């Protein structure tokens, strides 16, 4: 942990970072699996000598994103500065932040747009401070990002790239600490995303989940979760079986009936389809050839925009 009374030395030049989209859960791995997708939001920031925030946003949701201290990237930057030692960012000398934000990741579609903003803000803060790499490690990025996001699955994948397994632990004062580790992805595995026009807030999707499930369903789900690690690493032929979920997806049908209908239709055809995060996008993991992919992409026509997307081996950079 950084010295809370330290004075930070800021770089004068503008810094830039990019953060991948992420898909959480991957079927049975509720709140623990994440996958980085090669669709990146880009952020640039510079420290100003005058107080205030100079924020310019373009791309996805540009008109809806806050342009003040409540901007999620700015909030994450301030939390990052606090972690590294600046309890009061302005300190004895009033300072401000210039932020340029290019959003590519669709908002409210279960593709990790909020995690990207949070991880991007923390990474910008680290890059703007001399010695920032020593004051805030990738492990710190994950724990701080999880604190801001509320769970570590998307954050872990956004920081580390590839496929990740996330979990939380409890510290000595009872706070939840987010962690994540990377796991190998078989290079044969590719992805397709089906993105609808409709948005869905994660908080709304979570409210539809039951308080309890049967021991039978829990046992089946945990077996599929374990199998998914092996399928991702070296047995893509097991992806359909390994992405079977009994924990959360069907319970969310009320909020996104077209999403679950598409998932079930694709799975009935032997395709490893799943709800991306809290939805309403659908993620497909596959090893199909180009002709097969083109046919599968037609299945969601009318309600979804289908897009081939690579799995990103890199997280924030």
JOTAFEN-V130096 format. One record per backbone hydrogen bond with DSSP energy under -1.0 kcal/mol. NH is the residue of the N-H (numbers start at 1). CO is the residue of the C=O. Records with the same first field share a line. If there is no record, write none. Layout:
BEGIN
NH: CO, CO
END
This chain:
BEGIN
6: 3
11: 128
15: 45
17: 43
19: 41
21: 37, 39
22: 111
23: 35
25: 33
26: 24
29: 25
30: 28
32: 29
33: 29
34: 164
35: 23
36: 162
37: 21
38: 310
39: 37
41: 19
42: 102
43: 17
44: 100
45: 15
46: 98
48: 96
54: 97
56: 99
58: 101
60: 103
62: 59
64: 61
65: 61
71: 68
75: 71
76: 72
77: 73
78: 74
79: 75
80: 76
81: 77
82: 78
83: 79
84: 80
85: 82
86: 81
96: 48
97: 52
98: 46
99: 54
100: 44
101: 56
102: 42
103: 58
116: 112
117: 113
118: 114
119: 115
120: 116
121: 117
122: 118
123: 119
124: 120
125: 121
126: 122
127: 123
128: 124
130: 9
132: 129
134: 131
135: 131
136: 132
141: 137
142: 138
143: 139
144: 140
145: 141
146: 142
147: 143
148: 144
149: 145
150: 146
156: 152
157: 153
158: 154
159: 155
160: 156
161: 157
162: 312
164: 34
165: 181
166: 32
167: 179
169: 177
171: 175
174: 171
177: 169
179: 167
181: 165
183: 163
186: 232
189: 186
190: 286
192: 284
193: 307
194: 282
195: 305
200: 108
205: 201
206: 202
207: 203
209: 206
218: 214
219: 215
220: 216
221: 217
222: 218
223: 219
224: 220
225: 221
226: 222
227: 223
228: 224
230: 226
231: 227
232: 228
233: 229
234: 230
235: 230
238: 235
239: 236
242: 238
243: 239
244: 241
252: 249
253: 250
256: 252
260: 256
261: 257
262: 258
263: 259
264: 260
265: 261
266: 262
267: 263
268: 264
270: 267
271: 266
273: 271
274: 283
276: 281
277: 24
279: 276
281: 109
282: 194
283: 274
284: 192
285: 272
286: 190
293: 289
294: 290
295: 291
296: 292
297: 293
299: 296
301: 298
303: 300
304: 300
305: 195
307: 193
309: 191
312: 36
316: 158
317: 18
END
